[in-house]
Amino acid sequence: MTHIARAACLVLLASASAWGQAASRTATTPEALAQYPLFFHGRQVIVRGTLQHPSADVASLRTGDSARPVFLLSKGGALPDEGPAEIRGEFWDLGRLTAEDPHLTGVNVDPLLARVSDGRWPAQNQVPILLVQSAEEPARLPPGLRAIALEPARFEGQSVTVIGRFRGANLYGDLPQAPSVGRWDFVIQSADAAVWVTGERPRGKGFNFDASTRLDTGRSLEVTGVVRSQRGLVWIEAASLELSTTPAPAAIVDVPIRTQGPPPQVAFTLPVDEETDVSPSTKVRIQFTRDMAPESFRDRVRVSYIDRNAQNPPPATTSEYHRDNRVLEITFKAPIERFRTVKVELLEGVTATDGASLAPYTLTFSVGAG
């Protein structure tokens, strides 16, 4: 791949507005992207693997143990040559997008669809894609946390010593899930890389960390142990832990510039608007036409009674957004009073992941006898 540097393309998803805040880049593997597409959907990533061209217009990246390839797409520029490659870009599960999605503006997906799905738009979790921002020949990395995250097969079964920032039991969502091989599993992170640590409780001379809270996160640990990996997860089977006086490098942040799509809309609700005789123990589910920014719902969901004879406010609620089906679920902490009319409001400021705003929305329903 002698020309990969010349073939490298920088994809700028140009727009008058950027999407939200800068996102931390994640060092990972093609296998992890294919195994956990929902977790990585929309994330800035850096991966290493073998780049192949199964056809003239289709490129894929994989490692020897990848369950399936990750397909590469580019805006206008040529895709990199075959061979070992380090790719930086934006990962998407193609089935969670639509053909009109603004992130695909200027990207020709037809050759890929013709090859993988007979021209049909894929279902979710079937076609992982990486919108290439840059590509280059991979330089050999010295042993360390970042090298292990990018090339776990190179270190599999070897004893290593690394320094990383304590992140508790994945309290910051650095990794898709735990390997669940020990009682005290926790995450360490450095720059754009993170791995699990198992086998040792996070305590030792001068420290006793609680993995269930953020109280101790940010302090650096020196971990010695054996590298393990399976199904896209990487961990270190620890033999010893020590406090480190050397701070781990800060997270690497990329600032993607994105095209803002059309405003999201409410696609469906349960109960439906103006429904009567609803159960007092109901939950409210609101489905949207686009992927929503979960944090934008905070303090923007309001529930009230609107009938004149309501003496008390409705029960307190909790709200949770489910990315897999684009549903906001509102749960009442106690049954709703019978024969009351409930108003659920989504206030101004709720947005899709690209910053497009949802118009303020109101849902009403009436509770029956139960």
Secondary structure, 3 states (H helix, E strand, C coil): CCCHHHHCCCCCCCCCCCCCCCEECEECCHHHHHHCHHHHCCCEEEEEEEEEEEECCEEEEECCCCCCCEEEECCCCCCCCCEEEEEEEEEEEHHHCCCCCHHHCCCCCHHHHHHHCCCCCCCCCCCEEEEEEEEECCCCCCCCHHHHHHCHHHHCCCEEEEEEEECCCCCCCCCCCCCCCCCCCEEEEECCEEEEEECCCCEECCEECCCCCCCCCCCEEEEEEEEEEECCEEEEEEEEEEECCCCCCCCCEECCCCCCCCCCCEEEEECCCCEEEECCCCCEEEEECCCECHHHHCCCEEEEECCCCCCCCCCCEEEEEECCCCEEEEEECCCCCCCCEEEEEECCCCEECCCCECCCEEEEEEECCC
